[in-house]
Amino acid sequence: MNLVGLLTARGDVAGALAHATEAETVLDGADADRLAANKACALARAGRLDEAHTVAAQALPRLRQGHDPAALNGLLTNLGLARALRGDLAGAESALEEAVAVGEAAGLRHQTAMSRGNLAFAVSRRGDVPRALRLFVEAERHLSGERLAQCRLDQAETLIMAGLPGEARPVLIAALDAATANGYRCDMADGFLLLAHAELAAGYPEQCTDAAERARAAFAEQERTGWVPLAEHVLLRARWESGERSAVLLRSAVATADRLSAGGWTDAADEARIVAARVALSLGRPAGHLLSPVGRRRGPASARIAAWHAVALERAARADRAGALAAVRAGLRVTEEHAEALDALDLRARASGLATELAGLGLELARSARELLAVEERRRAIARPARVRPPKDPERAAALTALRALSAEHTAGTARGGASAAPPRDLAGLEAEIRSRTRGRPAGAAPPRPAGLSRVAAALGERALIEMIAVGSDLHAVTVVGGTPRRHRLGSYEAAARETGLVRYATRRLAEGDDPRALSALDDTAVRLDDRLLAPLRADLGDRDLVIAPAGVLHALPWAALPSLAGRAFTIVPSAGAWLHARATAPADGHTVLVAGPGLRHTEREIAALRVLHPGAVVLDGPDARADTVLDALDGADLAHIAAHGEFRQGNALFSRLRLADGHLTVHDLDELTVPPRLIVLSACDIGRADEGDAVLGMASVLLALGAATVIASVTPVQDAATPEFMSAFHTALAAGHDPARALASVPRPPGVLGLLCMGAG
């Protein structure tokens, strides 16, 4: 009986089951039930899910009546795992939560940790990533050896499903190394299969194929024939992602789906049928019969979204445009429900990415301006919670403080030209801990609410909305003026993106100093971009104040450089819905805060001028400008102005930062604010930039999500020498009663501050 578990771990599943068969002829009573727990595990690892479930379910009533909590815990754990693999996630959670309760009551620390790790696996498949990540952390504390390797494999699967294959890969490599070193051959095969999924999710189908072939060979060698179709399934998807659209692939997809279904792999079978349907549609063949068995109300969110996408494609192929749009809306609802469980903004951005293709189809199907705006607003709302207000986490706060101290040491060491006292690996470790704790928090965000046209039109009043939308390779705009939406084609998105890059390059050069060639290049490119983006809209817009919701890389455009916007009040927003949310911020009678960070020559002059305009302001400079002190002062402020070094972290936007006296204030620190400032001015380089496309992840956008009404920030470097006078003039206009967008528009723009934009309510 004991050999059953040991041989299974070694990958000799056939030998394990042979020993189980021998033992069954001898053991009876409680011993037979203990054997059932081990046999159910071996059957599950062999891919014989229905048999594993039957063996466990038959023994469960007897073990519940007995007095062997260790055997009951083991059986419940294996029963839960079999149910999770079969797609019965509710049944899996029920069995695994009972296993945790039994283990805790009996003081079985190691076995309870195993059950908790498997519960995390089931919970993650249901889409509750924050709870799964918390459970994995709790489980790891009490695991070692093979059980720890298995837990980390499951954790990697969760990261892949959450849209983080790059972070899953090192976890997988470490787990594979541990499995190899210790001879856990069964886990090695599972690890290669997961690595194939990670490579595919990261966009590397060739590497995926290599890992999947190694998994298939390992499964075959271990006689785990029930798992071989799972390796064939990921190979199938790699062929699709590589661009193959052949009758051979169609036949392979159908055959693989049938084998997966016969083996009890319901979710994978559905995914294979979706691939088959999409291949059939690309070949001009009917696909309805392939999609009819696919469950659109079960399985992981990614599979359900893909199913609705395939249904939409099939209906569109039959010229059923209304039905196709209905399927798009259904898929977007699944995405919304999936995102609702997530608190961390990077996870929400990845969740919205699950529906990129689906939403793209919806945009292509949309005919009117109203339809186009409705699909785009729904897409953008998914990634942007109305408000983030998670519970306080002392351990996360401590990690942020430690990161700040280490980053200060690192900065000081670099400035001295010597070795830093804070090795980069230590900084990376703290950042990983902060990400992990952030992602494990329960959601504190309100469900996204797409902006309806009537609400947008009523709020605009005399303003005009421009929402720019990438539809395939083309850039479109929807304008809303006087309650009337209109659709405009603006030409190639790629051309607009290329000219945006040229404008950004020229403004960076000008921030470094006077450069006639850069100024000339900026003028020429800005005129071309203005003609491309705004000239086609002039008849609609007139001279109205503008609310602009850019698309993709256009969020990083220094819009003030465009001739049509010179002297004109405008505000930049992630979406029309985000603008409505910012406008809903209640007026505040709070205080004014002025903060000066270290290391800038002109900061003292800038803050001194603002003190004259705001004589009652809370002023934090020198050693007083510490992160905790600044956060306390920002809470509940009506107006805040921070002049400091800024750094945008490309690819890791939530660690974008402002340098203060005791280190860096990051985007993650802002979660500590209870009531963010109504208007906050960030006089710093690049801190208005954002990542993740239309999810717009960055310091300015997070402040808006937290509840700030308006943020003034720069999407490019700013020229230190020009900033104090510009900011003084801006604050003078504010004090005269202008709203932020008009105050900014009223101040002449030297080239060195073209990147400063008004974001939010305006």
Buried (B, 14 or more C-beta within 10 A) or exposed (E): BEBBBBBBBBBBBBBBBBBBEEBBEEBEEBBBBBBBBBBBBBBBBBBBBBBBBBBBBEBBEBBEEBEBBBBBBBBBBBBBBBBBBBBBBEBBBBBBBBBBBBBBEBEBEEBBBBBBBBBBBBBBBBBBBBBBBBBBBBBBEBBEEBBBBBBBBBBBBBBBBBBBBEBBBEBBBBBBEBBBEBEBBBBBBBBBBBBBBBBBBBEBBEBBBBBBBBBBBBBBEBBBBBBBBBBBBBBBBBBBBEEBBEEEBBEBBBBBBBBBBEBBBBBBBBBBBBBBBBBBBBEEEEBEEBBEEBBBEBBBBBBBBBBBBBBBBBBBBEEBBEBBBBBBBBBBBBBBBBBBBBBBBBBBBBBBBBBBBBBBBBBBBBEEBBBBBBBBBBBBBBBBBBEBBBEEBEEBBEBBBBBBBBBBBBBBBEEEEEEBEBBEEBBEBBBEBBBBBBBBBEBEBEEBBBBBBEBBBEBBEEBBBBBBBBBEEBBBBBBBBEEEBBBBEBBEBEBBBEBBBBBBBBBBBBBEEEBEEBBEBBEEBBBBBBBBBBBBBEEBBEEBBBBBBBBBBBBBBBBBBBEBBEEBBBBBBBBBBBBBBBBEBEEBEBBBBBBBBBEBEBBBBBBBBBBEBBEEBBBBBEEBBBBBBBBBBBBBBBBBBBBBBBBBBEEBBBBBBBBBBBBBBBBBBBBBBEBBBBBBBBBBBBBBBBBBBBBBBBBBBBBBBBBBBBBBBBBBBBBBEBBBBBBBBBBBBBEEEBBBBBBBBBBEBBBBBBBBBBBBBB
